[in-house]
Amino acid sequence: MTTAEQEALIIRRKTPWWSLLARDKFALAAALWLTLMFACFLLGPELFGKAATTLNLRARNLPPGSTEHGWLMFLGGDALGRSMLARLVVASRNTLTIALTAVFFAMIAGGFLGMIAGYVGRGIGHVIMRFADVLQSFPSLLLAVVVLYVLEPSVTNLIIVLAITRLPIYLRVTRAEVLEIRERVFVDAANALGGSRYHILRRHITPVVAPTLLTILTVDFSIIMLAESSLSFLGIGIQPPEITWGLMVAQGRNYLSQAWWLAFFPGLAIMLATLSGNILSNWLRVVSDPEQRWRLEKPRTGDE
């Protein structure tokens, strides 16, 4: 091992993940924004639930920047005089619940089926891959529209539909990873020592595949959030009195000429959330790739 490689190894061992995050300003800003979103997710409805549903007809379509009716009206009021700021905070719970739950179940189910298809055998692997082909043969948004039109548009049905539409992505990626990993020396050694298939998949293959799936998860978080917003905008997603950012955009589209902020602020929240997810996904890809990680690990000079 050369001196440069030894120095790089020492830097890698001494550099914690939060230090790597601090070195990337855009990723740090994205992480802070997502942290604020999760704080709204946890505490928003308890703190602002009443303000989000209280009617104040004197503040109908109140423009942003006014504090005449209290600081909660800083972002303006909607068509019924409800606080836009409070509704944005409360709507974050439904929006994030749908996006996170759907992407989590898609990753778990797709990763499990992908590992079976890539490691167990050809027969069951072909059946699983044909199942993925069937799912991918339908446009994801069209499939969601048809299913939600037939079923009741509820949070549970929306999560199930969105998870199913994203499942083939995880399945195919996991299978491709497993097909390559199972030929490595450490897997052959585990087989020679008598390790069962379950043991090898759990202890040797899953830890190698997990970083790739987590990177895809951060991208899919943005995609599913946009899909949920599109379905709510079309009127077949979340229904009142429940609220999401997509539903707020749909409710504000009729007032664009006279109250642009009704659709602008929830649309801005969706944009910032998806942008933050994509930026953090790129950071995770760099950190998990040994060939790229050095860009964040290299020591800073005085000129920098």
HELIX and SHEET records of a PDB file:
HELIX    1   1 THR A    3  LYS A   14  1                                  12    
HELIX    2   2 TRP A   17  ARG A   23  1                                   7    
HELIX    3   3 LYS A   25  THR A   53  1                                  29    
HELIX    4   4 LEU A   57  ALA A   59  5                                   3    
HELIX    5   5 TRP A   71  MET A   73  5                                   3    
HELIX    6   6 MET A   84  TYR A  119  1                                  36    
HELIX    7   7 ARG A  122  GLN A  136  1                                  15    
HELIX    8   8 SER A  140  VAL A  150  1                                  11    
HELIX    9   9 VAL A  155  ILE A  181  1                                  27    
HELIX   10  10 VAL A  185  ALA A  192  1                                   8    
HELIX   11  11 ARG A  197  ILE A  200  1                                   4    
HELIX   12  12 LEU A  201  ILE A  205  3                                   5    
HELIX   13  13 THR A  206  LEU A  234  1                                  29    
HELIX   14  14 TRP A  245  GLY A  252  1                                   8    
HELIX   15  15 ARG A  253  TYR A  255  5                                   3    
HELIX   16  16 TRP A  261  SER A  288  1                                  28    
HELIX   17  17 TRP A  294  GLU A  297  1                                   4    
END                                                                             
